[in-house]
Structure formats: structure tokens, C-alpha cells
Amino acid sequence: MTMLHFASLILALQIAPLTSLHGVVVNAATKEPIARASIALINVNGSPNDARIVVSGNEGQFSIPSLPAGRYSVVVTRAGYIRFVYGQRAPNEPAGIIEVRDGQRLEDIRVEMIPTGVISGRVFSPEGERQGDVTVRALRATYRDGRRSMSIVKEVQTNDLGEYRLAGLTPGRYFVSVSSPPPARIEGERFFQPTAARSDGTPAGTASTSLQNAINSGRVDPSVIAGELYPEVYFPGTLDPSAAASVNLRAGETSSGIDLSITRVSQVYIRGRIVNDTGLNGAVRSIGLSTRGTQSRFGGRTTNVSNNGSFEFTSLIPGSYILNAFMENPASLLSSAAEVTTGNSGIENVQLILHKPLTLSGRVKIEGRLQSDNDPSVSRLRLTLNSQFNPGGLIADVKPDGTFAFTGTSGLVPNESYQLRFIELIPQKNYYLKTAQLGPMDVLSSSLQLDRETNAQLEVVLSSNSATLDCTVIDEHEHEAAKTLVVLVPDPAHRQSSDFYKTGTTDGQGRVRIEGITPGDYKLFAWSDIEQGSWEDSETIRLYESKGEPVHFDEGTNLRKTVRQLN
């Protein structure tokens, strides 16, 4: 044997046998094969260039030969189906991993893809005619502190026959709305007209010109002069999003006949004046307005404020609004907020009284730990005060000695109600908020509200002696239920705070551990499928209330529970 042959033999012995992977892609609803699905196998320890991509055949079959040993993620895509990621229960969750060994032949891999659904219908004008060129939206509900808000999933324009088709929707609960383009409006001697986004990247906005120029150029429609508006309408025909009916869309389903009618309303106005009795000089240049549903201090519409402090908002839909005003002064930031309801004819003489921000200071203590002037773990904590006018919250970082202060731009607005929360900037312990006292006021059992400066200190006590739940979920066949969402819903007195809700997802053995539970009473649920966050909605939880298992946690307890999966 020559040296060349001998070297070739040794090289052949050193080459590890390759792996092959074989499977089929099917429709999860009908179990029929899916052709032309794209299957990507990605080595998690390699680069994107190492990905192996194949396409399924007419019978849904696919094969990936000559595959080196390693750890791989699997992604499958096909038009009309939800993107499949191996081991992933919901979007943005960590992907699962397939480990393959040298010479292994992986067969019978079954990929079940969930078909997307469609919501379709027609839109009619106030006169009952088919309405083209209006926007129809599919909306999903999101929840925070027991309040529901809507987020846009998809939007389309109606065609000339007033028809719309919202396709490519994942299974779940949707709300549907229709809205006309933003209206032009008249404010004093000025004419404001919305502008569309341009192809050069210029965003949509509002153009302003004198009213006389707009009339001379024929840009003022009769509906603007008549003060008519076309508000967003939610299926089956309400202006109130909280009264909207949902459309429950199953996998691959087409839900047709979701018809909507545009409503015409007369515009209303809000007029008022900003009052500054603080003795501090400054001017409020503009005032902000947002709808009650958005509950945001920043955003919505603005209008200018005159030198005497008067302001006016026109072209409004009847309803509830939040007004916000700010005045910057070298010594302080003055502010005012108010909620007003217009009725059907507008509202006059609204007064926004500017206030200096109130300072609130205090100290955080960790139960069972000696107070220190330099405790690094305490300095990793942050306190927030949230209100309906400012859900983003005022912020106060805790110093190493445990002290904090809400001051300056993070000062409190007088007579505004706040809810106290804390955040661990670097998660370290499963702390929970045990007590919070401002003099005789129990801040945890009621909201925090100040009408004047106070010398009292907010004393906050955190405890690391939280409770833990070890839960096993079984399905209807008494098998361990993997990838099941387990939720602890607090007693009704605490359901207005998202902090009390605790969730976890079971592993492959149907087990999950939930830590950092605030002691108290809860209902325990295990859902195979439920809309994210909907357990904070009072209407949703009312449907399941009787099916939850009551549990009570004392400090430091570790409960073990086995519950049945809800379908």
C-alpha cells in the first residue's frame, strides 16, 4: 500500500458519518399535506450562511441529507400559514432546539402549520350606500391594570364596492373598526387639512393656510362648514371601544358578513383658560388633548394658547378627553391636567389651574436586614408612581442608603391619584411590596393623593419572603400538559394592578415554577390557549371564574398544586 493510499484511508476513517433529516409538513386544522413550504435548518452555533433550506414536495414531504452533527433550530414558512418555529408556543418566545448526532437518521418529523384566517365584510355610508376608500382595521385588545386598549394588527382600504378583506390573521379574538380619513377643520381664521405620507419619506401631517385662501381655492368642503365629522366606528356599530363586540377567528376560518356603517356626528368644541396663581412667570405655548382611552400625557392634538391664557379645541367628536398643560420656569415645571366630557354641544369655561410639582421623599427598607448607608442591593431598586393622566409614571431611583425623592419634573401633581410600584433594575431577589405608609395613610390599600406639600416620609418596606408555586398541569387524558399557560389571578380587591398577576408556562413534563408571589388569595388557571393578557379583563375572567382553583399564599410558603388544563 502506498503512502497516498494509506493517508486516504486514515482520512476516510476520521470523517464522521453525516446525519439526514426527513419529515412532512401538514395543515394543523385539516391534516392535509402542504406543498411548497420553505423549511430552514439553522445551526445555532454557526452563521446564517450555514442554513440549509429545502422546499416541501407535493405531498408535503421534505429531506435534508448530509447534515453535520450539531444543534439546530427549525423555521418553516408558507403563504397563508403562521410562521412555524420548532419548540415555540407563541411569538417572541425562545425557539426549541433539535440536537443531531453523527450518523443519525431523523425520520417522521411532522410539522403542523396553522392556517391564517380572514375577516371580510362591507362598509356603508350614513345613507346606506356602499362606501369605498375608507380604512378598516383588525384590532387586538391589550390590558394593563384592568384597563383595555386597542392595538392595530392589520388595516386595509375598502374597494369601490365598499368591500374589505383582512387576510393573514392568526387565530384569536379580534375587534373590527372603520374610520374615514382625518377631517379638515377650521380654527378661527385658519384652515387645517391633513396631508398624506409621500413617496420621498415625508410623513403624514397637517397643512395650514388662511381660511380665506382655502375658500378661494375651493378646498373647503360643505361638511367642514357644517361641522360634520365621521368618527371611528367599532363592530357591530358603536363609537365606544369598550362596547365593541369581538370576532373569534379560528384557524383557517373566513369570518364574513362583518359589515359596518359609517356614522356622521356634529363636531363639538372645548374652550377654556389656563390659570397661573403660583407667582412664577412663564407662558404656556400650547396645550395637549388626548382621548380618555389613550390616557397619555403626551400625544394626541395640541392647540395654541393666547397671551391671556385662553384656548380652544374644535372639530372634536363628543366624548371624554384629557387636557394637559405645562409651563417651564427656571425654578420649576408647572403643570395641570383635567378630564372633561363634552356632551353633544361642546363645553365652555374649562379652567386648568397650574400647580407647582409636589416633592415626596422617603426611605426603602428591606425586611429583616439592618439599615445601612451603603447597601448596593437597595440602589438597584426604582420606585414609580403611576396615574391615569401619566401611566408612564413618575420615577425615583433609590440611593444606597435607601432614601429616594420624587421631585422636580418627577414631582407629584396636586390632587392626582397615584399607584406605587417598584422595579428591580438588576433582578436579584423575589421582593414584593409589603407595606407603604405615608403617615397614617396606607398607600397600598388606596391610591396616593396629595393636595399640598408634606413633611411626612413615605416609608416603604420590601420583603424577600415571597411565596412560590410549583404547579403540574394535566390534560383531559391525564397526561402532563406541556407549554400550557399557568396564571395566578389575584382576589378582586387587587385586580386593578398588573403587579399582582403572575404567569408561567409549563415545560415538557407539564411543570412550572412561579416565584415572587405576593402573599394573599388567588385563583389558579391553566389555559391551553387564551389571548395574551386577557385574564386582566373583567369580562373575560368572569367567564372562567368558577373554573379557577382558589389558592392562598402565606409569606415564604411553597405550594405544590396539580390542576387540569382548560381548553
N, C-alpha and C positions, 0 to 999 in steps of 0.2 A: 504493500500500500504506500503510495507516495505521500509526502508531507501535505500536499494540497488536498488530497482526498481525506487525510486524517483530520486536518483543520476544518474541512467542511462537515465531517461527521460530528466533531465536538460542537460546532456552531449550531447544527440542527438539534442536538440534544439540549442546548442551552435555551432555545426558543420555546417559550411557554405556549401550550396549546391555547387557541383563541376560543372565545365564547360566542354563541349565537343566541338570538332572542327572536321569538315567534309569537304572534298573537292576532287578535281580531278586534276591530272597532265596531261597536253596535250602538243603536239608538236606545237610550236608557228607558224610554217610555214604551216603545213598540218591540224592542229586542231585534229589530231588523238590522242587517249589516249596513255600514256607512262606507261608501266608496269615496276616493279622492280626499280622504282626511290626511293631514300632514302630521307625521309623528317625528318628534325631535328627541334624541337621546343625548344628554349633555353631561360630560364628565365634570363633576363638581370640583375636582382638583386640577382641572385643565383650563384651557382658554375657550372662548366661543368658537374659535376656528376648529376645535376638536369635535364639535357637534356632528352627530350622524343623523341625517334626515331622510326619511323614506315616505312614500305615499301609499295608502291602503288600496288594495285591488277592488274589483267589482263586488266581491263577497266580503269586503271589509278586512281581508287578511293582510298581514304585513310581516316582513322578516328583515332582521338586521344581522347579517353574518359577520364573521371575522372581527369580533368585538373584544378588545383587550380587557383584562380584569380591571375592576375599579368600582367607584361609587358614582351612580348616575341619577339624574333627575329626568323625568319623562313629561313632555309637554305635547299635547295633541290639539290641533285646531282644525276647524271646518266651518265654512259659512253656514249660518243657520243654527249653530250649536254653541253652547257655552264652552269657553276655553277650558280644556281638561289639564289639570296638573296633578300628577300622581301624589297621593297622600294628603292633598289639600282639601279641607272641608269647606272653606269659604275663602273669597278673595283676600289677599294680603296675609293669609296665614302661611307659616313655614311649609315648604314643599317636602314631600316624602322622598326617601332615597331608596334606590334599588342597588343592592350590592351583588356584584357578579364575580365569580371565581374562575380561575383558569380552567379551560376545557368544559365549563358548564354549559348545558343546553337548556335555556329557559323557554318553556313552551306554555301554551294555553293562557297567555296573558290576555285578559279581557278588559278592554277599555269601553266603559259605558258613558257616552256623551249625552248630556241633557239638551234637548232641543229648545231653542228660544221660542217665545210666544209673540203674539200680535194683538194689539188693541186697535180697533178701527171704528169709524162712525162718520157722521155728517154734522156740519155746523150750519145753523140757520140764523138769519138776520132777525132783528126785532119784529120785522113784518112777516116773518115766516118764509122768506126766500133763502135759497142756498147761498152761503157766504164763502167766497173764495179769499185767498191771501190773508188769512188770519193764522195766528200761531196756536197750535195745540200741544200741550205738554203732558208727558207722563211724569208723575211726581212720586217720590217716596217720602214717608214720614220719618223724621228723626226726633229723638227725645232727649231732653235734658231737664232734670229737676221736675219731672212730671209735666213738662210743657212740650207740646208737639209743634214742630215746624216742618215746612216742606222743602225738599231739595229736588232740583230738576235732574231727571235721569235722561230724558230724551225729548226733543221738540221737533215738530215738522210744521210745514205750511199746508193749509188746505188748497186743493186744486180749484179749477174754475167751476167745478160742480159741487164745491163745498165739502168734498170728501177728504179724509185724512187716514193715514195708516202708520201707526207707531210699531215698527218691527224690531226684531233683535232684542226683545226684552227677556230677562231672566225670570224664572218663576217667582211669584211673590205677590204682595199686595201693593196695588198702585192707586193713586188718585189722578184724575184727569181734569185738566183745565183748558180754557180757551181765552185768549186775550187779543185785542186789537193792537195795532202799533201805538206807541205813546202819542198822546194827542198834542196838538199845538195849543198854546194858551196865550192869553192876553193878561199882562200885568201892568196896570197904569197905561202909559203911552208906549209900552214896548210889546213886541210880538216875538214869542219864543216858539221855535219849530225844531223838532227832533231831526237829527241827521243820521243817516245810515253809515256803517263802517265802510271804508273804501279799500280798494284792492292794494293800495300802497301801504297799508298797515295803519292808516289813521282810524282810531276807534270811533264808535258811535258817540254822538254828543248832542248838543243843543245849540242852534244858531239863533242869534238875537238881532233884531232890527227894529227900527221905529214902526209903530203901528200904522202910521200914515203911508210909509213906503210899502208895507205889506199889503195894505188895501189897494194902493195904486197898481201894484204888480199882480193883483188877483190871487194872492196866496192865502187869504183869509176865507176859510170855508164857512158856510152858513151855520154848521154845527158848532163851530168855535164861537161865533157871535151869539148863538142861542145858549151857550154854556152847557152843551151836552157832552157827556163822557161815556166811554164803554169799558167798564171795569172787568177785571178777570173774573170769570165765572167757573165754578167747580161743579163737576158732575154730582148729582143729577140736575142742578140748576140753582146753586146758592152762591152768594158772594162771600159767605163766611167759611173759611177753610176748615174750621173745627166742625162744621156741619156737613162736610163733603162725605159722600158715600164712596167706599173703596171698590176696586175691581180686583178680584182674586184670580190671578192668572196662573194656570197650571202649565207644566212643561209641554211645549209644542202646541199649546192651545191658541186658537184665534177667538178673541172675545169681540164680537161685532155688535153693532147697534148701540154703541156708546155715543149717543147723539147729544149735542149741546146747542143751546140758543144764546146768542149774544143779547145782553141787556143794556138798555140805554137809561142813564140816570142824569139828573141835573147836577151840575157841579156846585160845590159849596166852598166856603172860604173860612179862614181863621185869621182874625185881626186882634192885635193886642199891643202891649207896650212892655218894654224892659225897664225895671225899676232898680236903681242903684242907690241904696241908703247907707252904704258902707263907709263913705267918706274917702274912698280910694278913687283916684282919677283913672280914666281909660275909656275906651269906646268898644262897643260890641259891633263888629263889622258885619257879621251875618249870624243867622240863627238856623239850626238844623231841625228837620222834621222827619220822623220815621213812623211807619205803621206800627201798631201795637204788636203785631205778630213777629216783627223783626227784633224788637226790643234791643235796639242798638243805639248807643250814644252817638256813634259816628257813622254817617251814611244817610241814604235817603236824599231828600231835597233840602236845599238851602235857599234863603232869601236874604236880601239886604236889609239892614236896619238903618232907619233915618237918624238924623242928628238928635232928634228929640226922643229917640228910643222906640218909636212905633215900627211895627212890622205887619206884613200881610202875606198870607199864602192863599193863592187862588187855584182854580181848576182841580179841586180835591173831590174825591169820592166820599160820600157820607160814611162816617165811621169813627173809630177811636185812633188817636195819634199821640205820639210822644214828642214834645218840644224840648230842645236843649239849647242853652246859650252859654257862651264862655267869654270872659273878658280878661285879657292878660294885663297884669300890672307888675312893675318891678318888685313889688312887695308880696304879691300873692296872685293866685289864679282864681278869679271869681266865677261862679257857675250857678246855673239854675236849671231845673227840669220840672216838667209838669205833664200830666196826661189829661187830654181833653177829648170830649166826644162832640161831634159837630151837630148831630141831628140832621134833618133834611134841608135846613136853610142856612147853615153856617153858624159861626159863633163870634161874638164881639167881646171886646174889653177883657181879653185874657191878660193877666199880669204875671210876668216872670220876674220874681224878686231875686236879685243876685245875692249870693252869700259868700263869705269867706269860708274856705275849707276848714273843717274842724280837725284838730290834732287828737289822735288817740294813741297812747303808748301803753306798754305793758311788759309782761315777762312770761316766758315759756319755761315750765318746769317738767322734767321727766320724773314720773312717779318712781319712788324707790331709789333715786340717785341723789347724792349730795350736790347741792348747788355749787357751781364753780364759775370763776370769772373767765375761764378759758376752756370751754368744752367744745371740741371740734365737731362732735356729732350734732350738737344743737345748732351750730352755724350752718348746717346743711338743710335747715328747715326754712320754709317760706309760708307766711300766712296770707290769705286773701279774704277780702270782703266783697261779696257779690250782691248786686241788687237788680231789680227788674229794669232799671234805666241803664245799668252798666254791668251786664252779665260777664264781661271780660274780667272784672274785678279790680279792686284796689290792691296793691301789693306792698308787703313789708317783709324784708328779709330779717331773719333772726340773727343777732350777733352772738359771738362766742360766750358772752356772759348771760345769754338768754333773753336780753331785752330786745324790744322792737318798737317801731313807731310808724303809724300811718300819718304822714304829714306832707306838706307841700302839695304837689299835684296828685298825690295819693291820699290827700285828706278827705274826710267824710263830708258829704253834702248834708246840711241840717234837715232833719225830719225824713230822711230817706231810710228805708228799711234794708238792712244788710244781713247776709248769712255768712257765718265764719267757716273757713276751710283751711286746711294745711296741706302742704306738698313737701315730700321728701325729695330734695334736689338730687341726692345720691341715695337711692333706696338701700337701707341698711337694716332696719328693724320694722316689724309689722306693728307700727304705732297706730293707735286710734285716739281720737279726740275724746278725752274722758270728761273734763269739766272746763267751763269757760265762764268766769264771773266778772262782771263789771259792777262793783259794789254789791247791792242786793239783787242785781239783775242776772238771771240765768240765761246766758246768750244762746245756749244750745236748745233750750225748750221753746224759745221765742226768738224773733228777729232782733237784731241790734239796731237801736234808733237813738240818735242824739239830737236835741234841739238847741244845745249851746255847748261851749267849751266845758270840759270836765277835768278835775284833778284826779279823778278815780283811775286806777290802773286796771287794765284788762288782764286778769290772771288766768293763764291757760295751762292746763295740766294734760300732758300726753302720757299714755301708758303703753308699754310694750307687751302687756299681759293680755293680748287679744286672743280670740278663740280660733280654733281650727276645725275644719270639717274634712273627714276622709269619706268619700262617697263612692259607692259602686252602683252602677245603673244596669238593669236587666231589661230585655225587651219582652215582647208578648210570648216568646218561645222559651223564656227563662234563660236566654243566653246573655253573656256580657255584651253591652251595647257600646261599641267604640264610637268616638267622635260625636258624642252626644253633649249638647249644651246643658250645663247644670247652673241654675240661677237661684240665689237666695234673695227673696223679696221681703223687705222689712215690713213691720207692722204699719197699719195705716197712718199712724202719727208721724212716721219718718219717711213716707214715700215721696215727699216733695224734695228730697235731697238725693242726688245720684250717688253720693259717697257711701250711702248705706247698702246699696245693691252690690252683691258680689257674684262673680261668674267664673266658670272654668269649663274646660272641655275634656271629656274622658279620653284615656289612652286606648291602646289596642286591647286591653283587658277590661275595659269598661270602668276604669277607676280614675278618680281625680281628687286632688287635694286643694282646698281653698283656705288660704291663710289671711290673717289681718282682719278678722271679722269683729265688728263692734258688738259687745255683749248686748243681748236683747232677744226679742221674739221675731221669728221669720216664718215664711212659707217656702218650702223647698220644692223646686220643679226640675224636671229633666225633659228637655224637648229634643225630638229628632229633627225638627225643622220649625223655626219661628223667625219672624222678621227681627233683625238686629235692633235692640233697644226697645222693642215694643212692650216689653214687660214693665216699662215705666209709664205706660199709657193706662189710665184708669179703666177705660172701656175694654181694652184687651185683657187686662188682668182679671176683670170681673168675670170673663168667660171661663177662666181657669181656676178661680179662687177655691172652689170646692175640691179641686183635684190636687192641690198642693198639700204637702205634709208639714204640719206645724212642728217647728223645732225651736228650742230655747237654748241660748248660749250664755253661760256664766263666764266670768273672767278666767282666762287660762285653760278653759275646757277644750278637749279634743274629742269631738263626737264622731262616731262611725255610723253611717247610715247606708241602707240599701233601698233604692227607690226604683219604681217602674217607669220606663220611658213613655212619654206622652207623644202620640203621633199627630 
